[in-house]
Amino acid sequence: MLSFFHPYPKYLQIADILRNRILTQMQPGDRLPPEVNLSVDFGVSRETIRQALEPLEKEGLISRTRGRGSFVAKRPESRQTKKLTGMVEDFKALRLKTHAKLLQKEIVKADEEVSRYLKVEKDVLIVRIDRLRFLDEKPLTYHVAFLPADIGHRVLQEDLEFTSIVDVLANKFRFAFEEDQQIVEAETADVRLAEHLGVSIGSPLLLMRRVYITEGERPIAYFKSYYRADRYMYTVKLRQPDAARRMGERSKRRTRASRPL
């Protein structure tokens, strides 16, 4: 029976395991074990298994047919997308309900770090927005946004407790993002972060920096998000396309060779 990482929802952990099996061990058309078998294997209810299968179906990895079961779907040539999302959209994709508490919004001078990421002069006036985001009514991340003054003043007029700054920039103000840059590093909680996140001073945190750049190559938002390390897991899947294709071809040859005449 699987030993679960407690703060991370079980169905998402199961979905990660099944996704890895599908991508590395199975071929299009292969049938997944029945829900009842999976529930026994993972030691969870069938409802939890159904929850785990839903994101896999939405991702196009499996197809589900009533009375027949779940099957590995035909994989598209490329799963890459140019759509850039924000933190709230990322949580929605995982079906996690969050909300934010606005802590402060102010006009400040850009320090050396912020000026480097936003490509503005040091000490120029910018907008800073601090929010605390909750998951299941418990603090998850301390989020700091830095925006150029001309854009930040407009964002300040929005309700930022239940909406994403990225969503406001993209859908209301119609900014087209060409790219973003994301940096993930380890950090420890200082007095301010410890107080807001409900952890001890010096507790490990995951710091995620993110910069959004428009088609005109102008950085219009720089975010720093401090996640509680005991409540957040960051996963990156790496695959060499050519190697994966060769592995799939070898697997198909082995499957054909093992079939009885």
Buried (B, 14 or more C-beta within 10 A) or exposed (E): EEEBEEBBBBBBBBBBBBBEEBBEEBEBEBEBBEBEEBBBBBEBEEEBBBBBBBBBEEBEBBBBEEEEBBBBBEBEEEEEEEEBBBBBBEBBEEEBEBEBEEBEBEEEEBEEEBBBBBEBEEEEEBBBBBBBBBBEEEBBBBBBBBBBBEBBEBBBEBEBEEBBBBBBBBEEEEBEBEEBEEEEEEBBBEEEBBEBBEBEEEBEBBBBBBBBBBEEEBBBBBBBBBBBBBBBBEEEEEEEEEEEEEBBEEBEEEEEEEEEE
